[in-house]
Amino acid sequence: MNEIDNIKRLLIPSIKGLPIIIGLTLIAILLATKVIIYSVPMYQSFSLLRLDDKSTGLSGTNLYKDFDVFFAPQKIAAEVEVLKSGQLISRVADKLNYKVTYYRVGRVKRTELYTDLPFKVEFKHIASQYLDKEFLLEIKDSTSFRLGYSLQGFLTWVDGQFSKEIDEGVFNLKLNLHPQFNGKKRSKLSGEYVFIHHSKTKQIDLIKSNLFVKSVDKDVAVIRIGFKSQVPEKASEVANTVAKTYIENYIDIRTNAADKTGSFIEDRLDFVSEKLRKSERALEVYRSRNKIVNLRQQTETGLREASQVRVQYNNIVMQETALDSLNQYINQGNPNFLELAPQVAFGDLLFTELIKKMKTFQGERRELLMKYTSENEKVKVIEAKIEDLVVYLKESIKKTKQDMMIRRKELEIFLNKIDKQFDQLPTNEKQMVILEREFRLNQEMYNFLTQKRLEASIVKAATISFHQILEYGTPNFTAISPNKKLILFVSGLLGILISLAFIYLREFLSGKINSRSQLEKLTSLPIIGVIPKIHPKRGIHIDSNKFSGLASEFEVREYLEKGSTFLIGSSLPGEGKSYVAQHLAQAFQAKGKSVCLLDFNALKPEFLAKESNTWSEDLKAGRAINKNSIIKGENGVDILPGSCELSNLDRTVINALLKELKKQYDILIFDSAATVLGNESLLLYALVDHVIYLYRARFTGVKYAQQAEMLAEEYGWKNIHLLLNGVHPATNFSGYYTGSRYSYEYEKGNLLAKIKHYFKIYL
């Protein structure tokens, strides 16, 4: 058997159970319709909020950069969480003031009242244990009502009137009738209501539970804010309020940050200003004390001056050495000391003139000595002049040397002073660097704080936000829940699934024989064929064709010889033995065989014998059967009716009956009793040629499948063949599923005929 046939056979229970599927599906849809009618509708509204983008937004322009100095990079996911945070929702709850919620109570559901409030409750005080508790209200007329609340677990009722306070200790309230409920509307006022005074936590929870916040796209700084409510106006109001509160919260945070930052900057400016003044004074004092104007310039000037002084000092030392040498030559009495002594220039004009005169006199003396002797008066006069000049020169050298010594000491003192200044130069430079660095740092900090104070003042003054509400939520009067289409679809689908589950569970848990393949697995006896289930109102032509095929099977097997005997047996009553026996006899007759149907069902004969019919007694007495004992059935088959004495017949009587009837008929067919109920028919199993053991599809239990095989093994019978009755009509003689089109009744091209044919086959 191929897989397609298996799939088709698997679908047969669902096709046969189509009325159950349709019925349960309609019931499910009807129940879903009732659920939709009595469900409280929920409405949803959305608003779109655009976050400021520093890179591409308006705040990124030069004009507004200082306005948003406290800007932080916006992470969309983080802002979504901010919008859902309890702190923001708390501010939203304060703005909306949804402390009291009102409901109109109906027979099945209660509806929230929002804009069309018939009354309003004013609480002066309420105990914490009555927060989030329901107060029941029964309005009798436009003046009086009855208020119910829970007191120590019991419902307590209080009578009251509109515009008059009710003080129960734990709460104090007053109900004010709305002005619009006058005239004709007062007739709609009476009824049952419920109102609840919510705590702040409950208000936040109610808003958060119905709030929907999601980014439109991860790369686009646009957030979608949605809210669900029983009232469309409330849904749009909450969505818009959340968006507005987010922007206001952003401005408040920025303004508070600017205030705190400004206060901090003012405090730090005072502190830094004082430090700056101290550093200025310290630097000024140090410069004044150390006579520092420009340390680098002064250092360079000092170095040049020290160099010049050292040159002067060295010159004086050299001149002093030259004077000592000259003084030594002079003191030795050598008249030519000027020629031997080093030539020095002291810079003194008088000394220079003396030297020149002395050289002039010495030159004249040498000329006179060439003419005169040293005793000559002229030579002596010249020598006297030279000696006077020498004396004067000695005094001049002595005086000059004293002046040089004084000058040299002054230069040494000056050089020592300069050296000491240069020895202190690293310390001065270091101290100057420290003082200047401290002054510079304080000055930079002061300038920075001054700039930030200006920026903070700009932010504080510019109370604008670069976030933008792109779209405000509007009341949407199309309910999002209950989703009618989805509920109807799911209900219909559940109806189909439940009915299919019921059909297949009943099919697989029934424990019945359903098909030939199942019977083949349960027993090893040969199966001669299958008989389809035919509805009695749809004719018997198909039935005849099937039995004709079964008769042909017996003919092929050469079972239809003269005098062949057949027994139709089964395990249980009601498996169709009489039905099969009659139609099989008719099929044998159609093949030109003379057939007699013998009703040997001792427990429940199909055809009861008349009182005058005594064929069993005749056989017991050894007489021939009266011809009047055999009757004609409606289908033209000769029938030997049953008798009340069938259970008392023995082998001899039955053999005599067979011997006599075989002379008259070609084929004898016995209709017997069920083997499970008794063993009266077992004798026939041993006497007939062929036993057709009958099983009825979806009727015979699986536990009876081996009944025939057990009988065959116990008694050694080899003549038992199985026949499956009542199978699905879309099967061939071998028992395999072929579909509805494999029959001569199938009409091509006619849609109506096809539909009728399908219904006839499957249902």
Secondary structure as GFF3:
##gff-version 3
##sequence-region A 1 763
A	DSSP	alpha_helix	3	16	.	.	.	ID=ss1
A	DSSP	alpha_helix	18	38	.	.	.	ID=ss2
A	DSSP	beta_strand	43	50	.	.	.	ID=ss3
A	DSSP	three_ten_helix	58	60	.	.	.	ID=ss4
A	DSSP	three_ten_helix	62	64	.	.	.	ID=ss5
A	DSSP	three_ten_helix	66	68	.	.	.	ID=ss6
A	DSSP	alpha_helix	76	83	.	.	.	ID=ss7
A	DSSP	alpha_helix	86	96	.	.	.	ID=ss8
A	DSSP	beta_strand	100	105	.	.	.	ID=ss9
A	DSSP	beta_strand	110	113	.	.	.	ID=ss10
A	DSSP	beta_strand	119	126	.	.	.	ID=ss11
A	DSSP	three_ten_helix	128	130	.	.	.	ID=ss12
A	DSSP	beta_strand	134	139	.	.	.	ID=ss13
A	DSSP	beta_strand	144	151	.	.	.	ID=ss14
A	DSSP	beta_strand	154	161	.	.	.	ID=ss15
A	DSSP	beta_strand	165	167	.	.	.	ID=ss16
A	DSSP	beta_strand	171	177	.	.	.	ID=ss17
A	DSSP	three_ten_helix	183	188	.	.	.	ID=ss18
A	DSSP	beta_strand	191	197	.	.	.	ID=ss19
A	DSSP	alpha_helix	200	210	.	.	.	ID=ss20
A	DSSP	beta_strand	211	217	.	.	.	ID=ss21
A	DSSP	beta_strand	220	229	.	.	.	ID=ss22
A	DSSP	alpha_helix	232	289	.	.	.	ID=ss23
A	DSSP	alpha_helix	295	331	.	.	.	ID=ss24
A	DSSP	alpha_helix	337	340	.	.	.	ID=ss25
A	DSSP	alpha_helix	349	371	.	.	.	ID=ss26
A	DSSP	alpha_helix	377	423	.	.	.	ID=ss27
A	DSSP	alpha_helix	425	461	.	.	.	ID=ss28
A	DSSP	beta_strand	468	471	.	.	.	ID=ss29
A	DSSP	alpha_helix	484	509	.	.	.	ID=ss30
A	DSSP	alpha_helix	516	522	.	.	.	ID=ss31
A	DSSP	beta_strand	527	532	.	.	.	ID=ss32
A	DSSP	three_ten_helix	536	538	.	.	.	ID=ss33
A	DSSP	alpha_helix	541	556	.	.	.	ID=ss34
A	DSSP	beta_strand	564	570	.	.	.	ID=ss35
A	DSSP	alpha_helix	577	590	.	.	.	ID=ss36
A	DSSP	beta_strand	595	600	.	.	.	ID=ss37
A	DSSP	alpha_helix	615	620	.	.	.	ID=ss38
A	DSSP	three_ten_helix	627	629	.	.	.	ID=ss39
A	DSSP	beta_strand	631	632	.	.	.	ID=ss40
A	DSSP	beta_strand	638	640	.	.	.	ID=ss41
A	DSSP	three_ten_helix	646	648	.	.	.	ID=ss42
A	DSSP	alpha_helix	651	664	.	.	.	ID=ss43
A	DSSP	beta_strand	667	672	.	.	.	ID=ss44
A	DSSP	alpha_helix	682	687	.	.	.	ID=ss45
A	DSSP	beta_strand	690	696	.	.	.	ID=ss46
A	DSSP	three_ten_helix	702	704	.	.	.	ID=ss47
A	DSSP	alpha_helix	707	715	.	.	.	ID=ss48
A	DSSP	beta_strand	720	727	.	.	.	ID=ss49
A	DSSP	alpha_helix	751	762	.	.	.	ID=ss50
###
